[in-house]
Amino acid sequence: MASILSLRRRIRTAGNVSKTTRAMQMIAASKLKKAQDSAVLSRPYVEKLSALSKNLSGKIETDNLHPYMKENGLENTLYIIISPDKGLSGGLVSNLTRELFESTKNKNDIFITIGKKAEPGVFSLDKEVLASFPFGTSLPPFETVYPVIKLVNDYFLNNKVGSVKIISTKFTSVFSQEPVIKEILPVKFEEKSEGTNGMLFEPAIEDLLPSLLEHYIEMELYQNLLESYASEQAARMVAMKNATDNAKEIIKELQLEYNKIRQEKITNEILDIIGGQFAYA
């Protein structure tokens, strides 16, 4: 049976853990509102931009395809993995790593990691890592996408990879975040370009499409950064709340055991005193 001193130390330790996890929960909760708003409010814009880009791509003659739309026949893929820089976010990182293992089949695949927690999983695959970028602990600014897009353009437009895919975590709700994989290049045009029939464009579609596709790729990457950041804060808030609740349960159990041992010790001391009185009587 544990001693009173040992139980006191364990209760104090559990209390300190509870305070720490509670503070981390509150920090994540304070960041979550802004992160959630940023991710959710930008979705309609990105979805409309995506639909418009693909619809207009379908109106371009095959001979005039933008380089983003051309398939070069290569089977290898450039993966952009987006993960947090820090842990303590429940199963978010492990789910993302599982998606990574299930999706990478070609030995010549190349990786770009954004966030430190993605690096161990990629290194374990023994694949080429083109670059690693920190994710940061605050809402990612739009400028974050530029160095990544520069590498994407270098490898895809120069026919070093056959496709570009993003593996990230989609924010569904505070209690639900799911890993997703999305192919952004080559851009697959829509067979039916509904919604743009009969429209006149100024400048012409051929002149408009290049800048539109470039902005589409940038926004797709940035939207995934926003989704990943919101998912990280939600997962960490829930994980730290569960950790706080568990620590409080442990404190209750230890406190109960402490009171039991303390009462037993007091009872034994009383019995010793009474026994001593009878011995001298």
FIGUSE-453597 format. One line per 5 residues: number of its first residue (from 1); for each residue x, y, z of C-alpha. Coordinates in nm, 3 decimals. Example, Ala and Ser with C-alpha at 12.3 -4.5 7.8 and 13.67 -1.06 7.14 Angstrom:
! residues 2
1> 1.230/-0.450/0.780 ~ 1.367/-0.106/0.714
END
This chain:
! residues 281
1> 0.000/0.000/0.000 ~ 0.132/0.343/-0.092 ~ 0.250/0.569/0.188 ~ 0.081/0.896/0.276 ~ 0.385/1.092/0.157
6> 0.385/0.911/-0.179 ~ 0.014/0.978/-0.228 ~ 0.061/1.346/-0.147 ~ 0.329/1.371/-0.414 ~ 0.114/1.191/-0.672
11> -0.185/1.417/-0.595 ~ 0.034/1.725/-0.630 ~ 0.177/1.597/-0.960 ~ -0.168/1.519/-1.100 ~ -0.284/1.865/-0.995
16> 0.006/2.029/-1.179 ~ -0.072/1.822/-1.489 ~ -0.436/1.927/-1.467 ~ -0.340/2.294/-1.450 ~ -0.107/2.260/-1.750
21> -0.356/2.077/-1.970 ~ -0.629/2.321/-1.869 ~ -0.411/2.614/-1.976 ~ -0.334/2.445/-2.309 ~ -0.703/2.379/-2.361
26> -0.785/2.747/-2.306 ~ -0.508/2.860/-2.544 ~ -0.634/2.626/-2.817 ~ -0.992/2.742/-2.758 ~ -0.889/3.107/-2.791
31> -0.722/3.034/-3.127 ~ -0.998/2.808/-3.256 ~ -1.263/3.076/-3.315 ~ -1.048/3.281/-3.552 ~ -0.911/2.967/-3.721
36> -1.259/2.822/-3.773 ~ -1.393/3.146/-3.917 ~ -1.100/3.178/-4.157 ~ -1.133/2.820/-4.283 ~ -1.511/2.818/-4.318
41> -1.556/3.167/-4.467 ~ -1.297/3.111/-4.742 ~ -1.446/2.780/-4.858 ~ -1.717/2.928/-5.087 ~ -1.460/3.147/-5.261
46> -1.219/2.857/-5.320 ~ -1.499/2.628/-5.437 ~ -1.631/2.889/-5.681 ~ -1.279/2.963/-5.804 ~ -1.218/2.593/-5.856
51> -1.543/2.543/-6.047 ~ -1.481/2.850/-6.264 ~ -1.122/2.749/-6.343 ~ -1.222/2.398/-6.444 ~ -1.521/2.517/-6.646
56> -1.311/2.764/-6.842 ~ -1.042/2.500/-6.890 ~ -1.299/2.287/-7.067 ~ -1.350/2.561/-7.327 ~ -0.986/2.568/-7.433
61> -0.887/2.383/-7.747 ~ -0.663/2.081/-7.691 ~ -0.381/2.244/-7.884 ~ -0.384/2.551/-7.657 ~ -0.385/2.381/-7.317
66> -0.217/2.561/-7.032 ~ 0.090/2.375/-6.892 ~ -0.105/2.320/-6.568 ~ -0.355/2.111/-6.766 ~ -0.113/1.891/-6.960
71> -0.044/1.532/-6.857 ~ 0.315/1.426/-6.918 ~ 0.270/1.052/-6.864 ~ 0.497/1.029/-6.558 ~ 0.371/0.810/-6.274
76> 0.553/0.973/-5.983 ~ 0.384/1.235/-5.766 ~ 0.493/1.540/-5.572 ~ 0.314/1.525/-5.234 ~ 0.267/1.830/-5.013
81> 0.213/1.708/-4.656 ~ 0.062/1.960/-4.412 ~ 0.084/1.885/-4.039 ~ 0.125/2.072/-3.708 ~ 0.462/2.170/-3.566
86> 0.361/2.044/-3.222 ~ 0.188/1.736/-3.086 ~ -0.066/1.689/-2.806 ~ -0.347/1.699/-3.062 ~ -0.506/1.358/-3.015
91> -0.505/1.127/-3.317 ~ -0.467/1.405/-3.575 ~ -0.102/1.334/-3.661 ~ -0.137/0.955/-3.654 ~ -0.441/0.970/-3.886
96> -0.251/1.196/-4.124 ~ 0.049/0.960/-4.122 ~ -0.178/0.663/-4.194 ~ -0.322/0.844/-4.496 ~ 0.033/0.915/-4.612
101> 0.135/0.547/-4.592 ~ -0.178/0.433/-4.776 ~ -0.149/0.682/-5.063 ~ 0.221/0.668/-5.152 ~ 0.284/0.372/-5.382
106> 0.553/0.486/-5.625 ~ 0.915/0.462/-5.512 ~ 0.999/0.781/-5.707 ~ 0.746/1.000/-5.525 ~ 0.881/1.330/-5.394
111> 0.768/1.515/-5.082 ~ 0.737/1.867/-4.948 ~ 0.657/1.880/-4.576 ~ 0.488/2.173/-4.404 ~ 0.499/2.114/-4.028
116> 0.751/1.919/-3.823 ~ 0.514/1.636/-3.727 ~ 0.497/1.517/-4.091 ~ 0.873/1.472/-4.120 ~ 0.918/1.142/-3.925
121> 0.653/0.964/-4.132 ~ 0.804/1.084/-4.461 ~ 1.159/0.997/-4.357 ~ 1.048/0.646/-4.260 ~ 0.939/0.588/-4.622
126> 1.295/0.656/-4.740 ~ 1.170/0.890/-5.014 ~ 1.317/1.214/-5.145 ~ 1.223/1.519/-4.938 ~ 1.245/1.825/-5.158
131> 1.194/2.082/-4.881 ~ 1.063/2.118/-4.526 ~ 0.880/2.426/-4.403 ~ 0.765/2.509/-4.049 ~ 0.390/2.539/-4.005
136> 0.402/2.787/-3.717 ~ 0.178/2.836/-3.416 ~ -0.041/3.117/-3.550 ~ -0.282/3.157/-3.840 ~ -0.071/3.103/-4.155
141> -0.034/3.416/-4.372 ~ -0.100/3.394/-4.745 ~ 0.268/3.458/-4.818 ~ 0.340/3.108/-4.691 ~ 0.226/2.955/-5.022
146> 0.475/3.136/-5.248 ~ 0.792/2.929/-5.181 ~ 0.590/2.608/-5.203 ~ 0.425/2.711/-5.532 ~ 0.768/2.799/-5.671
151> 0.886/2.442/-5.609 ~ 0.563/2.300/-5.749 ~ 0.605/2.500/-6.070 ~ 0.967/2.396/-6.103 ~ 0.892/2.024/-6.077
156> 0.560/2.003/-6.259 ~ 0.618/2.248/-6.543 ~ 0.963/2.099/-6.610 ~ 0.816/1.747/-6.629 ~ 0.992/1.611/-6.322
161> 0.668/1.474/-6.171 ~ 0.342/1.359/-6.324 ~ 0.106/1.507/-6.065 ~ 0.090/1.717/-5.749 ~ -0.123/1.617/-5.451
166> -0.189/1.769/-5.109 ~ -0.234/1.557/-4.798 ~ -0.385/1.755/-4.513 ~ -0.659/1.751/-4.251 ~ -1.004/1.889/-4.330
171> -1.188/2.073/-4.054 ~ -1.540/1.929/-4.035 ~ -1.634/2.034/-3.682 ~ -1.478/2.086/-3.342 ~ -1.506/1.714/-3.275
176> -1.434/1.586/-3.627 ~ -1.124/1.634/-3.842 ~ -1.045/1.394/-4.123 ~ -0.732/1.345/-4.334 ~ -0.788/1.414/-4.704
181> -0.581/1.385/-5.020 ~ -0.646/1.612/-5.317 ~ -0.484/1.625/-5.659 ~ -0.431/1.985/-5.771 ~ -0.217/1.925/-6.080
186> -0.274/1.855/-6.359 ~ -0.599/2.053/-6.359 ~ -0.876/1.827/-6.489 ~ -1.129/2.029/-6.686 ~ -1.501/1.967/-6.663
191> -1.671/1.774/-6.941 ~ -1.981/1.990/-6.898 ~ -1.911/2.357/-6.849 ~ -2.245/2.449/-6.698 ~ -2.290/2.802/-6.572
196> -2.059/2.968/-6.826 ~ -2.247/2.894/-7.150 ~ -2.336/3.211/-7.333 ~ -2.101/3.426/-7.123 ~ -1.860/3.672/-7.280
201> -1.521/3.716/-7.118 ~ -1.297/4.021/-7.130 ~ -1.012/3.957/-7.180 ~ -1.049/3.640/-7.383 ~ -1.050/3.304/-7.205
206> -0.705/3.223/-7.344 ~ -0.565/3.539/-7.183 ~ -0.765/3.508/-6.863 ~ -0.701/3.141/-6.787 ~ -0.325/3.146/-6.703
211> -0.354/3.394/-6.415 ~ -0.681/3.232/-6.304 ~ -0.521/2.887/-6.283 ~ -0.220/3.024/-6.095 ~ -0.449/3.189/-5.841
216> -0.654/2.868/-5.818 ~ -0.343/2.663/-5.724 ~ -0.238/2.922/-5.467 ~ -0.583/2.933/-5.307 ~ -0.615/2.553/-5.298
221> -0.288/2.530/-5.104 ~ -0.378/2.819/-4.874 ~ -0.723/2.674/-4.803 ~ -0.559/2.347/-4.697 ~ -0.329/2.542/-4.465
226> -0.629/2.711/-4.304 ~ -0.815/2.380/-4.270 ~ -0.511/2.217/-4.111 ~ -0.464/2.501/-3.863 ~ -0.830/2.492/-3.757
231> -0.814/2.113/-3.726 ~ -0.503/2.136/-3.510 ~ -0.660/2.381/-3.265 ~ -0.985/2.184/-3.242 ~ -0.807/1.851/-3.191
236> -0.574/1.999/-2.928 ~ -0.861/2.163/-2.739 ~ -1.054/1.836/-2.722 ~ -0.743/1.632/-2.634 ~ -0.643/1.870/-2.355
241> -0.996/1.874/-2.217 ~ -0.993/1.494/-2.201 ~ -0.650/1.503/-2.038 ~ -0.773/1.754/-1.780 ~ -1.078/1.542/-1.700
246> -0.862/1.230/-1.664 ~ -0.622/1.412/-1.434 ~ -0.912/1.523/-1.214 ~ -1.042/1.166/-1.198 ~ -0.699/1.044/-1.092
251> -0.687/1.314/-0.822 ~ -1.024/1.199/-0.688 ~ -0.911/0.837/-0.672 ~ -0.580/0.926/-0.509 ~ -0.756/1.157/-0.261
256> -0.994/0.877/-0.167 ~ -0.707/0.637/-0.113 ~ -0.517/0.903/0.082 ~ -0.814/0.965/0.315 ~ -0.859/0.591/0.363
261> -0.495/0.537/0.460 ~ -0.494/0.845/0.682 ~ -0.810/0.731/0.861 ~ -0.665/0.383/0.902 ~ -0.348/0.530/1.053
266> -0.548/0.743/1.296 ~ -0.758/0.442/1.398 ~ -0.445/0.234/1.461 ~ -0.296/0.509/1.674 ~ -0.615/0.529/1.883
271> -0.614/0.151/1.927 ~ -0.250/0.165/2.035 ~ -0.333/0.433/2.296 ~ -0.630/0.236/2.428 ~ -0.425/-0.083/2.430
276> -0.153/0.093/2.627 ~ -0.402/0.217/2.884 ~ -0.533/-0.137/2.939 ~ -0.176/-0.264/2.977 ~ -0.105/-0.023/3.259
281> -0.443/-0.072/3.428
END
